[in-house]
Amino acid sequence: MNNEKTRPLRLSLRGGIREILTLAFPLILSTGAMSIQEFVDRMFLTWYSPASIAAATPAGILHFTLLSFFLGTAGYTSTFVAQYFGAKRWEHIGPVLAQGLYVALFGGLSQLLLVPLAPRIFAFIGHPPAVQALEIHYFRILCMGAFFPIAASALAGFFSGRGRPWPVMWVHAAATGLNVLFNYALIFGNWGFPELGIRGAGISTVLSGGFSFFLFLIWIRRGRKARRYDVHGLFRFDRELFRRLLRFGLPNGGQFFLDMFGFTVFILLVGRLGTEQLAASNIALNINMLAFMPMLGLGIAVSVLVGQYLGADNPELAERSVWAGAAVSFLYMGTIAASYLLVPGLYVSIFTMRGGTADYAAIAPLAVKLLRFVAAFSVFDTMNIVFASGIKGAGDTRFVMVYLLCLSVGVLIVPAYLALVVFKAGIYAAWVIVTVYISVMGFGFLFRFLGGRWKSMRIID
């Protein structure tokens, strides 16, 4: 065993590249399907009108930011499941899913309270009136369906935490297909449906989220696994387990929220520069999201393997899993970053090919230039995914939250505000700031991982 621990990464080793890819591949497809859903959603809205894409990304990011706290908390069920599974304490898996559903219930109710506040929120943000009206419609619809994505995130942990990711992939792929069909029908008024524009995009998102939740629920409760993992009482409240989920899951949700909050403020500040700058930034970020989201699947795989191996009291294999994930992610994102530099117009043309020449004459060249910044920071972003996922799989969520709080305020939000509002700097200054922010974040997580404190952490009692 000692020799195995010191051998270099090989495909055949436990915790090595093959095991990472076996677990990560369907999760990459799953998060890739989700990114395709967002990509097609934004692409259709870009084709519909520049005002729609200018409104959809700020409103969508703001909603997702407020939702991310509950998504991160409920989604931490996957780490609990992984450690219970590694320790062969299967009877605790169903009850922890139930606590995740209670987090989803609280999150859904909190989002409903924001519906009547939408006009005040977007009036305060101060985008142009035409964009502001569309933002309000989109935001309200997403808030009304907020329970479903949070609950689906909690239930997905049943599969990914046990190292059975294919059901997650199939559910998300089916939901993506449903979303694309409804987007095409409801945004443009095809197949006899009313033309609803951005409201149609919001309704499609809610319908696909509800579909994912019910499909997960049905899948979990069928077959022999229901008894082994005690999933019959999925709505049974357990005070001690709920407290433990909040203890480790809330910092995970806080980290997710802070990361999204920083980018939300960034987008809102860029919106003050004008519709062209906002639309070009939205296009560049959505292009990056198409490549970035699959890496979240790799991050989930890293976190699950770390949880399983720590649950089985084998930190050496947990560490190997993280390095294997890093090798895969650097190869992937390095290739994508090169394509951003070599053929940026190919990506941007997907968004602009249906627009009028006058609408996109200034937006397209600016989006091409912004992709160079995306290429610069995307490789560092893989460090954020892999090494943060590794330490979170052990339970080191409090550090991740505090670190993100310091960086979001000190390296992104305050500098962006000073540059864009106080000193009236342009769009390129804003993107330099976000590039520095992501790079510093990546090195911070790397150094925390190298410190090794996470190896002695456990989240299960």
C-alpha positions in Angstrom: 0.0 0.0 0.0 2.8 2.4 0.8 4.3 1.9 -2.6 0.9 2.6 -4.2 0.6 5.9 -2.3 3.9 7.2 -3.7 3.5 6.2 -7.3 2.6 8.9 -9.8 -0.9 9.3 -11.2 -1.8 6.6 -13.5 -5.1 5.6 -15.2 -5.4 2.4 -13.2 -4.8 3.7 -9.7 -7.5 4.1 -7.2 -8.2 7.8 -6.9 -6.4 8.4 -10.2 -7.4 9.8 -13.5 -9.5 6.9 -14.6 -11.6 6.9 -11.4 -12.1 10.7 -11.7 -13.1 10.5 -15.3 -15.5 7.5 -14.7 -17.3 9.5 -12.0 -16.9 13.0 -13.6 -17.9 12.1 -17.2 -21.7 11.9 -16.6 -21.5 14.8 -14.2 -19.7 16.9 -16.8 -22.4 15.9 -19.3 -25.0 16.9 -16.6 -23.6 20.3 -15.9 -22.8 20.7 -19.6 -26.5 20.1 -20.3 -27.3 22.8 -17.8 -24.9 25.2 -19.5 -26.4 24.4 -22.8 -29.8 25.3 -21.4 -28.5 28.7 -20.2 -26.7 29.2 -23.5 -29.7 28.5 -25.7 -31.9 30.6 -23.4 -29.6 33.6 -23.8 -29.0 32.9 -27.5 -32.8 32.9 -28.2 -33.2 36.1 -26.3 -30.3 37.7 -28.2 -32.1 36.8 -31.4 -35.3 38.2 -30.0 -33.9 41.7 -29.2 -30.8 43.3 -27.7 -32.9 44.7 -24.8 -33.9 41.1 -23.9 -30.3 39.8 -23.6 -29.3 43.0 -21.8 -32.1 42.4 -19.2 -31.9 38.6 -18.9 -28.4 38.2 -17.7 -28.5 40.8 -14.9 -31.9 39.7 -13.7 -31.0 36.0 -14.1 -27.7 36.5 -12.2 -29.3 38.5 -9.5 -32.0 35.8 -9.0 -29.4 33.0 -9.1 -27.2 34.9 -6.6 -30.0 35.1 -4.1 -30.9 31.5 -4.8 -27.3 30.3 -4.6 -27.2 30.4 -0.8 -29.9 27.8 -0.6 -28.5 25.8 -3.6 -25.1 25.5 -1.9 -26.6 24.6 1.4 -29.1 22.0 0.1 -26.6 20.7 -2.5 -24.1 19.9 0.3 -26.2 16.7 0.9 -23.9 15.1 -1.7 -20.9 15.4 0.6 -22.8 14.0 3.5 -24.0 11.1 1.3 -20.4 10.6 0.1 -18.9 10.3 3.6 -21.8 8.1 4.9 -21.4 5.9 1.9 -17.6 5.6 2.3 -18.2 4.7 6.0 -20.9 2.1 5.0 -23.5 3.9 7.1 -26.2 3.7 4.4 -29.2 4.2 6.7 -28.3 7.9 7.2 -28.4 8.8 3.5 -32.2 9.1 3.1 -32.6 11.2 6.3 -30.0 13.7 5.1 -31.8 14.2 1.8 -35.0 15.0 3.8 -33.1 17.9 5.6 -32.0 19.2 2.2 -35.7 19.4 1.1 -36.5 21.5 4.2 -33.7 23.9 3.2 -35.4 24.0 -0.3 -38.7 24.8 1.3 -37.3 27.8 3.3 -35.4 29.0 0.2 -38.5 28.8 -2.0 -40.6 30.8 0.5 -37.9 33.5 0.8 -37.8 33.9 -2.9 -41.6 34.4 -3.1 -41.2 37.4 -0.7 -39.0 39.1 -3.3 -41.7 39.1 -6.0 -43.5 42.3 -4.9 -40.1 44.0 -4.3 -38.9 43.5 -7.9 -39.8 47.1 -9.2 -37.9 48.7 -6.3 -34.9 46.5 -6.7 -34.4 47.2 -10.4 -35.2 50.9 -10.0 -32.4 51.1 -7.5 -30.0 49.3 -10.0 -30.8 52.0 -12.5 -30.6 50.3 -15.9 -32.4 52.0 -18.8 -36.3 52.0 -18.4 -36.9 49.6 -21.4 -34.3 47.1 -19.9 -35.6 47.6 -16.4 -39.2 46.6 -17.3 -38.0 43.3 -18.9 -35.8 42.6 -15.8 -38.8 42.8 -13.5 -40.8 40.3 -15.6 -38.0 37.8 -15.8 -37.0 38.1 -12.1 -40.5 37.6 -10.8 -41.2 34.5 -12.8 -37.9 32.9 -11.7 -38.6 33.7 -8.0 -42.0 32.0 -8.2 -40.4 28.7 -9.2 -37.4 28.8 -6.9 -38.3 25.8 -4.8 -37.7 23.3 -7.6 -34.0 23.9 -8.4 -33.1 23.9 -4.7 -35.0 20.7 -4.1 -33.5 19.0 -7.2 -30.0 20.0 -6.0 -30.6 18.3 -2.7 -32.0 15.1 -4.3 -29.2 14.9 -6.9 -26.8 14.3 -4.0 -28.3 10.8 -3.5 -26.8 9.7 -6.8 -23.6 11.8 -7.1 -22.6 11.2 -3.4 -22.8 7.4 -3.9 -20.7 7.6 -7.1 -23.8 6.9 -9.3 -23.9 10.0 -11.5 -25.7 8.7 -14.6 -29.2 9.4 -13.3 -28.2 13.0 -12.6 -27.0 13.3 -16.2 -30.2 11.8 -17.7 -32.5 14.0 -15.6 -30.6 17.2 -16.5 -30.4 16.2 -20.2 -34.2 15.6 -20.3 -34.8 18.9 -18.5 -32.6 20.8 -20.9 -34.4 19.3 -23.9 -37.7 20.4 -22.4 -36.4 23.9 -21.7 -35.2 24.3 -25.2 -38.5 23.3 -26.7 -40.5 25.6 -24.5 -38.0 28.4 -25.1 -38.5 28.1 -28.8 -42.3 28.0 -28.4 -42.8 30.7 -25.8 -40.1 33.3 -26.7 -41.0 33.6 -30.4 -44.6 32.4 -30.3 -44.1 29.2 -32.4 -46.3 26.1 -32.7 -49.4 28.1 -31.7 -48.1 29.4 -28.4 -48.2 33.1 -27.5 -45.1 35.2 -28.1 -43.9 36.1 -24.6 -40.3 37.1 -25.2 -38.3 37.2 -22.0 -41.4 36.1 -19.9 -41.5 32.9 -22.0 -37.8 32.2 -21.2 -38.6 32.5 -17.5 -41.6 30.2 -17.7 -39.5 27.6 -19.5 -36.9 27.7 -16.8 -39.4 27.1 -14.1 -41.1 24.3 -15.9 -37.8 22.5 -16.5 -36.8 22.9 -12.8 -40.1 21.4 -11.7 -39.6 18.5 -14.1 -36.1 17.8 -12.7 -37.4 17.7 -9.1 -40.3 15.3 -9.7 -38.1 13.0 -11.8 -35.5 12.8 -9.1 -38.2 12.2 -6.5 -39.7 9.3 -8.5 -36.3 7.8 -9.3 -35.1 7.8 -5.7 -38.1 6.1 -4.3 -38.2 3.2 -6.7 -36.5 -0.2 -6.3 -34.6 -2.0 -3.5 -32.4 1.0 -2.8 -35.3 2.7 -1.1 -35.1 0.4 1.9 -31.3 0.2 2.2 -30.9 4.0 2.2 -34.1 4.7 4.2 -35.6 7.1 1.6 -39.2 6.4 2.3 -39.3 9.2 4.9 -38.0 11.9 2.6 -40.0 14.6 4.4 -39.1 13.5 7.9 -37.5 16.3 9.9 -34.4 15.3 12.0 -33.3 18.2 14.3 -29.8 16.9 14.9 -29.1 16.0 11.3 -30.6 19.3 10.1 -28.3 21.2 12.5 -25.3 19.3 11.1 -26.3 20.0 7.5 -26.6 23.7 8.4 -23.3 23.7 10.2 -21.3 22.6 7.2 -23.8 23.4 4.4 -24.5 27.1 5.3 -20.8 28.1 4.8 -20.9 26.2 1.5 -24.0 28.2 0.5 -22.4 31.3 1.8 -19.4 30.8 -0.4 -21.6 30.1 -3.4 -23.6 33.3 -2.6 -20.5 35.5 -2.2 -19.0 34.3 -5.4 -22.2 35.0 -7.3 -22.8 38.2 -5.5 -19.4 39.6 -6.5 -20.2 38.8 -10.2 -23.7 40.2 -9.9 -22.4 43.6 -8.6 -19.8 43.5 -11.4 -22.5 43.0 -14.1 -24.8 45.7 -12.5 -21.9 48.2 -12.4 -21.0 47.4 -16.1 -24.7 48.1 -16.9 -24.1 51.7 -15.9 -21.7 52.1 -18.8 -24.4 51.5 -21.4 -26.4 48.8 -23.2 -23.7 48.0 -25.6 -21.1 47.4 -22.9 -23.6 45.4 -20.9 -24.7 43.2 -23.8 -21.0 42.5 -24.9 -20.1 41.6 -21.3 -23.1 39.3 -21.1 -22.2 37.6 -24.4 -18.6 37.0 -23.2 -19.7 35.7 -19.8 -22.2 33.3 -21.4 -19.6 32.0 -23.8 -17.4 31.3 -20.9 -20.2 29.7 -19.0 -20.7 27.1 -21.8 -17.1 25.9 -21.2 -17.0 26.6 -17.4 -20.2 24.7 -16.4 -18.9 21.2 -17.4 -16.0 21.8 -15.0 -18.4 22.1 -12.2 -19.2 18.4 -12.8 -15.5 17.6 -12.4 -15.6 19.6 -9.2 -18.5 17.5 -7.9 -16.6 14.3 -8.7 -13.5 15.6 -6.9 -15.6 16.5 -3.8 -17.4 13.1 -3.8 -14.2 11.1 -4.0 -12.6 13.1 -1.3 -15.7 12.6 0.9 -15.8 8.8 0.2 -12.2 8.2 0.9 -12.2 10.4 4.0 -15.3 8.5 5.1 -13.3 5.3 4.6 -10.4 6.9 6.5 -8.0 7.1 3.6 -6.8 10.7 3.1 -3.9 9.6 0.8 -6.4 8.5 -1.9 -8.5 11.6 -1.3 -5.4 13.7 -2.1 -4.6 11.7 -5.2 -8.2 12.3 -6.4 -7.7 16.1 -6.2 -4.5 16.0 -8.2 -6.1 13.8 -10.8 -8.9 16.3 -11.1 -6.5 19.1 -11.5 -4.7 17.4 -14.3 -7.9 16.8 -16.3 -9.2 20.3 -15.7 -6.0 22.1 -16.8 -5.9 20.2 -20.0 -9.5 20.9 -20.8 -9.6 24.6 -19.9 -6.2 25.2 -21.5 -7.6 24.0 -24.8 -10.7 26.1 -24.4 -8.7 29.2 -23.5 -6.6 28.8 -26.7 -9.8 28.6 -28.8 -11.0 31.9 -27.3 -7.8 33.6 -28.5 -7.7 31.9 -31.9 -11.3 31.9 -33.1 -13.2 34.3 -30.8 -15.5 35.5 -33.7 -16.8 31.9 -34.1 -18.2 32.1 -30.5 -19.6 35.6 -30.8 -21.3 35.0 -34.1 -23.6 32.4 -32.5 -25.2 35.2 -30.5 -25.1 37.9 -33.2 -26.0 36.1 -36.4 -29.7 36.7 -36.0 -29.4 40.4 -35.0 -29.5 43.4 -37.3 -26.3 45.0 -38.4 -27.1 48.2 -36.6 -27.9 46.4 -33.4 -24.7 44.4 -33.2 -22.1 46.6 -35.1 -20.5 47.8 -31.9 -21.4 44.8 -29.6 -19.8 42.0 -31.6 -16.2 43.5 -31.8 -16.3 44.5 -28.2 -17.4 40.9 -27.2 -14.5 39.5 -29.2 -12.0 41.7 -27.2 -13.6 40.7 -23.9 -13.0 37.0 -24.7 -9.3 37.7 -24.4 -9.8 38.5 -20.7 -11.9 35.3 -20.4 -9.0 33.3 -21.9 -6.6 34.8 -19.4 -8.6 34.0 -16.3 -10.3 30.7 -17.3 -7.2 28.6 -16.5 -7.0 30.1 -13.0 -10.7 29.4 -12.6 -10.0 25.6 -12.8 -7.9 26.0 -9.7 -11.0 27.5 -7.9 -13.1 24.5 -9.0 -10.7 21.7 -8.2 -9.0 22.7 -5.0 -12.0 24.4 -3.5 -14.0 21.2 -4.2 -11.3 19.1 -2.6 -11.3 20.9 0.7 -15.1 21.3 0.7 -15.4 17.5 0.3 -13.6 17.2 3.6 -15.8 19.8 5.3 -13.5 22.9 5.2 -16.4 25.1 4.1 -15.9 27.9 6.7 -12.5 28.8 5.3 -13.9 28.9 1.7 -16.7 31.2 2.8 -14.5 33.7 4.7 -11.9 33.7 2.0 -14.5 34.5 -0.7 -16.0 37.2 1.5 -12.6 39.0 1.8 -11.9 38.6 -1.9 -15.3 39.6 -3.2 -15.3 42.8 -1.2 -11.6 43.7 -1.3 -10.6 42.6 -4.8 -13.7 42.7 -6.9 -16.6 44.9 -5.6 -14.8 47.9 -4.1 -12.2 48.2 -6.9 -14.9 47.8 -9.6 -17.1 50.5 -7.9 -14.1 52.9 -7.6 -13.0 52.3 -11.2 -16.5 52.5 -12.8 -18.4 54.9 -10.6 -15.9 57.1 -8.9 -13.1 57.4 -11.5 -15.3 56.8 -14.6 -13.0 54.2 -16.1 -14.1 52.1 -19.1 -15.1 48.5 -19.7 -11.5 47.2 -20.0 -10.6 48.4 -16.5 -13.6 46.4 -15.2 -12.4 43.3 -16.9 -8.9 43.7 -15.6 -10.3 43.8 -12.1 -12.3 40.6 -12.6 -9.3 38.8 -14.1 -7.1 39.7 -11.1 -9.9 38.6 -8.7 -10.2 35.1 -10.2 -6.5 34.6 -10.4 -5.9 35.5 -6.7 -8.8 33.3 -5.7 -7.3 30.3 -7.5 -3.9 30.6 -5.8 -5.6 31.0 -2.4 -7.4 27.7 -2.7 -4.3 25.9 -3.9 -2.3 27.0 -0.9 -5.1 26.0 1.5 -5.2 22.6 -0.1 -1.4 22.2 0.1 -1.6 23.1 3.8 -3.2 19.7 4.4 -5.5 20.6 7.3 -8.5 19.3 5.4 -7.2 15.7 5.7 -8.2 15.4 9.4 -11.7 16.9 8.8 -15.0 14.9 8.9 -18.6 16.1 8.7 -20.3 12.9 9.8 -20.8 12.2 13.5 
